[in-house]
Amino acid sequence: MNNTRSHELFTRASELLPGGVNSPVRAFKSVGGEPFFAERAQGAYLYDVDGNRYIDYVGSWGPMIAGHAHPQVLAAVAETMRHGLSFGVPNALEVTMAEAITRIVPSCEMVRMVNSGTEATLSAIRVARGATGRSRIVKFEGCYHGHGDSFLVKAGSGALTLGLPNSPGVPSALADLTLTLPYNDFDAASALFDEVGDEIAGLIIEPIVGNANCILPRDGYLQHLRELCTKYGALLIFDEVMTGFRVALGGAQQRYGIVPDLSTFGKIIGGGMPVGAYGGRRDLMSQVAPSGPIYQAGTLSGNPVAMAAGLATLELIQAPGFHDALERSTHALCDGLESAARAAGIAFHTTRAPGMFGLYFREGPVESFADALGSDTQRFNRFFHGMLERGVYLAPSAFEAGFVSSAHGEAEIAETIEAARATFATL
Ligand SMILES: *Cc1c(COP(=O)(O)O)cnc(C)c1O
């Protein structure tokens, strides 16, 4: 596979950007080798600057649920940008977006648009702290909520991939306010709340963990957390930056029937543009400035072009049967990979939710962060490169979920399974 131009670009980039990239996990550090540079993308495919084509299961890390460069999204962006790129005064698309979110996600009675998932989660815990007058927050080992100071404690995603779950630069005075729990452990959560429950401002969780590979909640687990938060007056915050609009139209909270107090969004809601949002109960959100004293602001928040891309994407995913089809594709892919691994005698397990999946080089089940860490990452790395050589791009980390879009049809999935069959035979 020719990579001359990517190599040349990465050499230049490495002089000027830390690690040659603008976000760590892009750098291929844990899988080895060098990243390829994208030239363009279309549907389920990414094309690099050397003319190679890949079936893409990263989807820009989540936003491209309707496939890359969807004509309706591009048309909405093109039409909107003709009127100007940013106004600094309110625009109608912000209202349409707020109406769409509050209708699709009923627990969000009010929302605030921001520019990334990181901003959304930072703001949500500020609201939790401001509204409760408490300082401590609870998160889960291996969950990633963006790169805010309070969250880089036993964090997932790139922090986990690179072995840096506790970042230098986060003052211990702040990190000490973040308590961590093992995901899916009922008793640990009960014990922590029984001990310090009345000091906890909020508990933030990825309802399906997608930043430590992909781990689904045990039956009743999210409900258990809901009850603990209610009992102790702590706010339940669902970080649905990844799962929102994906695992069901209304996100994980719809899929599992849980009503969080606050929710955070990103990725899909921007349709590929830099967007995040947080929202929740009216009595909480109305404490945000300027209607209340909890300060949060953004020069480009609610940007019209970004709103247009997000709204066009939300429209596409509201087509009847969209998420059912996504779920069928995800199952077809995962079932095919599992049977190819079985045929090759390789210990392998998948986890799945509509439009997202986890790959593990170990036997199942995988229900905890410790289980996820038990995957053979060396074997994953060889699998990753074997797939890449065969034109399939998986997340370059054993600890990231994969994503299926509506543009992944039977042909792409069959080709992926064939590539896996050939790759498993070499492991
Ligand atoms: C991606 C992600 C974030 C951070 O979003 P950015 O837009 O990268 O800042 C936060 N939470 C979860 C669950 C995510 O998957």
Ligand as a Chemical Component Dictionary entry (heavy atoms), coordinates in Angstrom:
data_LIG
# 
_chem_comp.id                   LIG 
_chem_comp.type                 NON-POLYMER 
_chem_comp.pdbx_formal_charge   0 
_chem_comp.three_letter_code    LIG 
# 
loop_
_chem_comp_atom.comp_id 
_chem_comp_atom.atom_id 
_chem_comp_atom.alt_atom_id 
_chem_comp_atom.type_symbol 
_chem_comp_atom.charge 
_chem_comp_atom.model_Cartn_x 
_chem_comp_atom.model_Cartn_y 
_chem_comp_atom.model_Cartn_z 
_chem_comp_atom.pdbx_ordinal 
LIG C1 C1 C 0 -15.939 12.380 22.279 1  
LIG C2 C2 C 0 -16.476 12.416 23.637 2  
LIG C3 C3 C 0 -16.367 13.556 24.449 3  
LIG C4 C4 C 0 -15.564 14.759 24.043 4  
LIG O1 O1 O 0 -16.067 15.400 22.925 5  
LIG P1 P1 P 0 -15.082 16.384 22.102 6  
LIG O2 O2 O 0 -15.976 16.987 21.073 7  
LIG O3 O3 O 0 -13.987 15.518 21.563 8  
LIG O4 O4 O 0 -14.566 17.398 23.070 9  
LIG C5 C5 C 0 -17.011 13.556 25.663 10 
LIG N1 N1 N 0 -17.713 12.497 26.070 11 
LIG C6 C6 C 0 -17.829 11.377 25.339 12 
LIG C7 C7 C 0 -18.651 10.242 25.837 13 
LIG C8 C8 C 0 -17.201 11.293 24.101 14 
LIG O5 O5 O 0 -17.291 10.153 23.395 15 
# 
loop_
_chem_comp_bond.comp_id 
_chem_comp_bond.atom_id_1 
_chem_comp_bond.atom_id_2 
_chem_comp_bond.value_order 
_chem_comp_bond.pdbx_ordinal 
LIG C1 C2 SING 1  
LIG C2 C3 SING 2  
LIG C2 C8 DOUB 3  
LIG C3 C4 SING 4  
LIG C3 C5 DOUB 5  
LIG C4 O1 SING 6  
LIG O1 P1 SING 7  
LIG P1 O2 DOUB 8  
LIG P1 O3 SING 9  
LIG P1 O4 SING 10 
LIG C5 N1 SING 11 
LIG N1 C6 DOUB 12 
LIG C6 C7 SING 13 
LIG C6 C8 SING 14 
LIG C8 O5 SING 15 
# 
